[in-house]
């Protein structure tokens, strides 16, 4: 039968794993910041102009219009 070779962890491997986790968390943080920026930009655009949603009722077939009117938030 073949003997299983045991892998021994060196002192550097846990440190490398921690560094990889830190870099991945930093990348995730940057991505979340980018998503936040995009969502904020879209919300600001919507607040500058009226938005109308037209929906057709699936049971009766009537058209329903929903109008959203916002005011632009003053920026500093």
C-alpha positions as CSV (number, residue, x, y, z in Angstrom):
1,X,0.0,0.0,0.0
2,X,1.1,3.5,-0.7
3,X,1.9,5.7,2.2
4,X,0.2,9.0,2.4
5,X,2.6,11.9,2.6
6,X,1.8,14.4,5.2
7,X,2.2,18.0,4.3
8,X,3.7,20.2,6.9
9,X,2.7,23.8,7.2
10,X,5.5,26.3,7.3
11,X,5.4,29.5,9.2
12,X,5.0,31.4,6.0
13,X,1.9,29.7,4.7
14,X,-0.6,31.0,7.3
15,X,0.9,34.5,6.7
16,X,0.4,34.2,3.0
17,X,-3.1,33.0,3.5
18,X,-3.9,36.0,5.7
19,X,-2.4,38.3,3.1
20,X,-4.5,36.7,0.3
21,X,-7.6,37.2,2.5
22,X,-6.7,40.8,3.1
23,X,-6.2,41.5,-0.6
24,X,-9.5,39.9,-1.5
25,X,-11.3,41.9,1.2
26,X,-9.7,45.1,-0.3
27,X,-10.9,44.1,-3.8
28,X,-14.4,43.5,-2.4
29,X,-14.4,46.8,-0.7
30,X,-13.4,48.6,-3.9
31,X,-16.1,46.8,-5.8
32,X,-18.7,47.8,-3.3
33,X,-17.5,51.4,-3.4
34,X,-17.9,51.3,-7.2
35,X,-21.4,49.9,-7.0
36,X,-22.3,52.6,-4.4
37,X,-21.0,55.3,-6.8
38,X,-23.0,53.9,-9.7
39,X,-26.2,53.6,-7.7
40,X,-25.8,57.1,-6.3
41,X,-25.2,58.5,-9.8
42,X,-28.4,56.8,-11.1
43,X,-30.4,58.1,-8.2
44,X,-29.2,61.6,-8.7
45,X,-30.1,61.4,-12.4
46,X,-33.6,60.2,-11.6
47,X,-34.1,62.9,-9.0
48,X,-33.4,65.6,-11.7
49,X,-36.2,64.5,-14.0
50,X,-39.7,62.9,-13.8
51,X,-39.9,59.2,-14.3
52,X,-43.1,57.5,-15.5
53,X,-43.7,53.7,-15.2
54,X,-46.4,52.2,-17.4
55,X,-47.7,48.8,-16.2
56,X,-50.4,46.7,-17.7
57,X,-52.5,44.7,-15.2
58,X,-52.3,41.0,-16.0
59,X,-55.9,40.3,-14.8
60,X,-57.9,43.1,-16.2
61,X,-55.6,44.5,-19.0
62,X,-55.8,48.1,-17.8
63,X,-52.8,50.4,-18.1
64,X,-51.5,51.8,-14.9
65,X,-49.2,54.8,-14.9
66,X,-47.0,55.6,-11.9
67,X,-45.2,59.0,-12.0
68,X,-42.2,59.7,-9.8
69,X,-41.3,63.3,-9.4
70,X,-38.3,64.2,-7.4
71,X,-36.3,67.3,-6.6
72,X,-32.6,67.5,-6.9
73,X,-30.8,67.4,-3.6
74,X,-28.6,70.5,-3.2
75,X,-24.9,69.5,-3.2
76,X,-22.2,71.3,-1.3
